[in-house]
Amino acid sequence: MITKEDKNKERFQLELEFIQMLSNPLYLHWLAQEGYFNKPEFINYLEYLKYWKNEEYSKFIMFPYCLAILDLLQHKEFRDSLANNDFALNIHKKQFNHWKYYRYNKNRSLKMSF
């Protein structure tokens, strides 16, 4: 028998996985191409997911970039732009470069502060 606790745990896990998928620009492009960003119920779902920004939930997120994307997805212009392949690839490139150089720049600034 499936308990309410089991259902809540499953929902938590599914929403956590989905929210983190928002950090993938190619997935966002796919969502735009499939028309999800034109569905009011999906837009409402994105609004609902903002609860993940609360500390009690955000501590479970491994890719915090997804929370910034969630904020951007609240804007129609951003959602519409994701249908453009070049736009999605540009986000992917910027994200990759941030991750690539973040550690280097962080370590460099720590050394300079001493």
Rosetta constraint file for C-alpha pairs under 8 A:
AtomPair CA 2 CA 6 HARMONIC 6.12 0.50
AtomPair CA 2 CA 7 HARMONIC 7.09 0.50
AtomPair CA 3 CA 7 HARMONIC 6.43 0.50
AtomPair CA 4 CA 8 HARMONIC 6.11 0.50
AtomPair CA 5 CA 9 HARMONIC 6.11 0.50
AtomPair CA 6 CA 10 HARMONIC 6.17 0.50
AtomPair CA 7 CA 11 HARMONIC 6.10 0.50
AtomPair CA 8 CA 12 HARMONIC 6.06 0.50
AtomPair CA 9 CA 13 HARMONIC 6.23 0.50
AtomPair CA 10 CA 14 HARMONIC 6.14 0.50
AtomPair CA 11 CA 15 HARMONIC 6.02 0.50
AtomPair CA 12 CA 16 HARMONIC 6.00 0.50
AtomPair CA 13 CA 17 HARMONIC 6.13 0.50
AtomPair CA 14 CA 18 HARMONIC 6.13 0.50
AtomPair CA 15 CA 19 HARMONIC 5.93 0.50
AtomPair CA 15 CA 49 HARMONIC 7.97 0.50
AtomPair CA 16 CA 20 HARMONIC 6.25 0.50
AtomPair CA 16 CA 60 HARMONIC 7.82 0.50
AtomPair CA 16 CA 61 HARMONIC 7.16 0.50
AtomPair CA 17 CA 21 HARMONIC 6.32 0.50
AtomPair CA 18 CA 22 HARMONIC 6.80 0.50
AtomPair CA 19 CA 23 HARMONIC 7.81 0.50
AtomPair CA 19 CA 49 HARMONIC 7.49 0.50
AtomPair CA 19 CA 66 HARMONIC 6.46 0.50
AtomPair CA 19 CA 67 HARMONIC 7.78 0.50
AtomPair CA 19 CA 70 HARMONIC 7.90 0.50
AtomPair CA 20 CA 24 HARMONIC 7.94 0.50
AtomPair CA 20 CA 61 HARMONIC 6.96 0.50
AtomPair CA 20 CA 62 HARMONIC 7.50 0.50
AtomPair CA 20 CA 63 HARMONIC 6.09 0.50
AtomPair CA 20 CA 64 HARMONIC 7.81 0.50
AtomPair CA 20 CA 66 HARMONIC 5.53 0.50
AtomPair CA 21 CA 27 HARMONIC 7.06 0.50
AtomPair CA 21 CA 66 HARMONIC 7.26 0.50
AtomPair CA 22 CA 27 HARMONIC 7.15 0.50
AtomPair CA 22 CA 28 HARMONIC 6.47 0.50
AtomPair CA 22 CA 66 HARMONIC 5.12 0.50
AtomPair CA 22 CA 69 HARMONIC 6.50 0.50
AtomPair CA 22 CA 70 HARMONIC 7.01 0.50
AtomPair CA 23 CA 63 HARMONIC 6.89 0.50
AtomPair CA 23 CA 65 HARMONIC 5.73 0.50
AtomPair CA 23 CA 66 HARMONIC 4.26 0.50
AtomPair CA 23 CA 67 HARMONIC 7.99 0.50
AtomPair CA 23 CA 69 HARMONIC 6.59 0.50
AtomPair CA 24 CA 28 HARMONIC 6.43 0.50
AtomPair CA 24 CA 92 HARMONIC 7.47 0.50
AtomPair CA 25 CA 29 HARMONIC 6.13 0.50
AtomPair CA 25 CA 88 HARMONIC 5.43 0.50
AtomPair CA 25 CA 89 HARMONIC 7.12 0.50
AtomPair CA 25 CA 91 HARMONIC 6.38 0.50
AtomPair CA 25 CA 92 HARMONIC 5.60 0.50
AtomPair CA 26 CA 30 HARMONIC 6.26 0.50
AtomPair CA 26 CA 88 HARMONIC 6.27 0.50
AtomPair CA 26 CA 89 HARMONIC 7.28 0.50
AtomPair CA 26 CA 92 HARMONIC 7.43 0.50
AtomPair CA 27 CA 31 HARMONIC 6.25 0.50
AtomPair CA 28 CA 32 HARMONIC 6.25 0.50
AtomPair CA 28 CA 82 HARMONIC 6.59 0.50
AtomPair CA 28 CA 88 HARMONIC 7.57 0.50
AtomPair CA 29 CA 33 HARMONIC 6.12 0.50
AtomPair CA 29 CA 82 HARMONIC 5.12 0.50
AtomPair CA 29 CA 83 HARMONIC 5.51 0.50
AtomPair CA 29 CA 84 HARMONIC 7.38 0.50
AtomPair CA 29 CA 85 HARMONIC 6.84 0.50
AtomPair CA 29 CA 88 HARMONIC 5.97 0.50
AtomPair CA 30 CA 34 HARMONIC 6.10 0.50
AtomPair CA 30 CA 83 HARMONIC 7.71 0.50
AtomPair CA 31 CA 35 HARMONIC 6.35 0.50
AtomPair CA 31 CA 36 HARMONIC 5.44 0.50
AtomPair CA 31 CA 37 HARMONIC 6.89 0.50
AtomPair CA 32 CA 36 HARMONIC 5.89 0.50
AtomPair CA 32 CA 37 HARMONIC 5.67 0.50
AtomPair CA 32 CA 79 HARMONIC 6.96 0.50
AtomPair CA 32 CA 80 HARMONIC 7.18 0.50
AtomPair CA 32 CA 82 HARMONIC 5.93 0.50
AtomPair CA 32 CA 83 HARMONIC 4.91 0.50
AtomPair CA 33 CA 83 HARMONIC 5.50 0.50
AtomPair CA 35 CA 39 HARMONIC 7.08 0.50
AtomPair CA 36 CA 42 HARMONIC 6.35 0.50
AtomPair CA 37 CA 42 HARMONIC 6.66 0.50
AtomPair CA 37 CA 43 HARMONIC 6.48 0.50
AtomPair CA 37 CA 79 HARMONIC 6.25 0.50
AtomPair CA 37 CA 80 HARMONIC 7.56 0.50
AtomPair CA 38 CA 42 HARMONIC 7.85 0.50
AtomPair CA 38 CA 43 HARMONIC 7.75 0.50
AtomPair CA 39 CA 43 HARMONIC 6.45 0.50
AtomPair CA 40 CA 44 HARMONIC 6.12 0.50
AtomPair CA 41 CA 45 HARMONIC 6.19 0.50
AtomPair CA 42 CA 46 HARMONIC 6.31 0.50
AtomPair CA 43 CA 47 HARMONIC 6.37 0.50
AtomPair CA 43 CA 74 HARMONIC 7.61 0.50
AtomPair CA 44 CA 48 HARMONIC 6.17 0.50
AtomPair CA 45 CA 49 HARMONIC 6.22 0.50
AtomPair CA 46 CA 50 HARMONIC 6.97 0.50
AtomPair CA 46 CA 70 HARMONIC 7.10 0.50
AtomPair CA 46 CA 73 HARMONIC 7.43 0.50
AtomPair CA 46 CA 74 HARMONIC 7.26 0.50
AtomPair CA 47 CA 74 HARMONIC 6.92 0.50
AtomPair CA 50 CA 70 HARMONIC 7.21 0.50
AtomPair CA 50 CA 71 HARMONIC 7.91 0.50
AtomPair CA 51 CA 57 HARMONIC 7.49 0.50
AtomPair CA 52 CA 57 HARMONIC 5.15 0.50
AtomPair CA 52 CA 58 HARMONIC 5.36 0.50
AtomPair CA 52 CA 67 HARMONIC 7.71 0.50
AtomPair CA 53 CA 57 HARMONIC 6.84 0.50
AtomPair CA 53 CA 58 HARMONIC 5.52 0.50
AtomPair CA 53 CA 67 HARMONIC 6.68 0.50
AtomPair CA 54 CA 58 HARMONIC 5.89 0.50
AtomPair CA 55 CA 59 HARMONIC 6.03 0.50
AtomPair CA 57 CA 61 HARMONIC 7.57 0.50
AtomPair CA 58 CA 64 HARMONIC 7.83 0.50
AtomPair CA 64 CA 68 HARMONIC 7.40 0.50
AtomPair CA 65 CA 69 HARMONIC 6.50 0.50
AtomPair CA 66 CA 70 HARMONIC 6.03 0.50
AtomPair CA 67 CA 71 HARMONIC 6.39 0.50
AtomPair CA 68 CA 72 HARMONIC 6.44 0.50
AtomPair CA 69 CA 73 HARMONIC 6.05 0.50
AtomPair CA 70 CA 74 HARMONIC 6.75 0.50
AtomPair CA 71 CA 75 HARMONIC 7.79 0.50
AtomPair CA 72 CA 78 HARMONIC 6.32 0.50
AtomPair CA 72 CA 79 HARMONIC 7.92 0.50
AtomPair CA 73 CA 78 HARMONIC 6.21 0.50
AtomPair CA 73 CA 79 HARMONIC 5.75 0.50
AtomPair CA 74 CA 79 HARMONIC 7.92 0.50
AtomPair CA 75 CA 79 HARMONIC 6.49 0.50
AtomPair CA 76 CA 80 HARMONIC 6.01 0.50
AtomPair CA 77 CA 81 HARMONIC 6.12 0.50
AtomPair CA 78 CA 82 HARMONIC 6.44 0.50
AtomPair CA 79 CA 83 HARMONIC 7.47 0.50
AtomPair CA 80 CA 84 HARMONIC 7.94 0.50
AtomPair CA 81 CA 87 HARMONIC 6.48 0.50
AtomPair CA 81 CA 88 HARMONIC 7.99 0.50
AtomPair CA 82 CA 87 HARMONIC 6.12 0.50
AtomPair CA 82 CA 88 HARMONIC 5.62 0.50
AtomPair CA 83 CA 87 HARMONIC 7.81 0.50
AtomPair CA 83 CA 88 HARMONIC 7.65 0.50
AtomPair CA 84 CA 88 HARMONIC 6.54 0.50
AtomPair CA 85 CA 89 HARMONIC 6.15 0.50
AtomPair CA 86 CA 90 HARMONIC 6.00 0.50
AtomPair CA 87 CA 91 HARMONIC 6.38 0.50
AtomPair CA 88 CA 92 HARMONIC 6.23 0.50
AtomPair CA 89 CA 93 HARMONIC 6.09 0.50
AtomPair CA 90 CA 94 HARMONIC 6.19 0.50
AtomPair CA 91 CA 95 HARMONIC 6.01 0.50
AtomPair CA 92 CA 96 HARMONIC 6.07 0.50
AtomPair CA 93 CA 97 HARMONIC 6.18 0.50
AtomPair CA 94 CA 98 HARMONIC 6.12 0.50
AtomPair CA 95 CA 99 HARMONIC 6.29 0.50
AtomPair CA 96 CA 100 HARMONIC 5.95 0.50
AtomPair CA 97 CA 101 HARMONIC 6.00 0.50
AtomPair CA 98 CA 102 HARMONIC 5.52 0.50
AtomPair CA 99 CA 103 HARMONIC 7.38 0.50
AtomPair CA 100 CA 104 HARMONIC 7.85 0.50
AtomPair CA 101 CA 105 HARMONIC 6.01 0.50
AtomPair CA 102 CA 106 HARMONIC 5.91 0.50
AtomPair CA 103 CA 107 HARMONIC 6.06 0.50
AtomPair CA 104 CA 108 HARMONIC 6.05 0.50
AtomPair CA 105 CA 109 HARMONIC 6.07 0.50
AtomPair CA 106 CA 110 HARMONIC 6.29 0.50
AtomPair CA 107 CA 111 HARMONIC 6.32 0.50
AtomPair CA 108 CA 112 HARMONIC 6.31 0.50
AtomPair CA 109 CA 113 HARMONIC 6.27 0.50
AtomPair CA 110 CA 114 HARMONIC 7.04 0.50
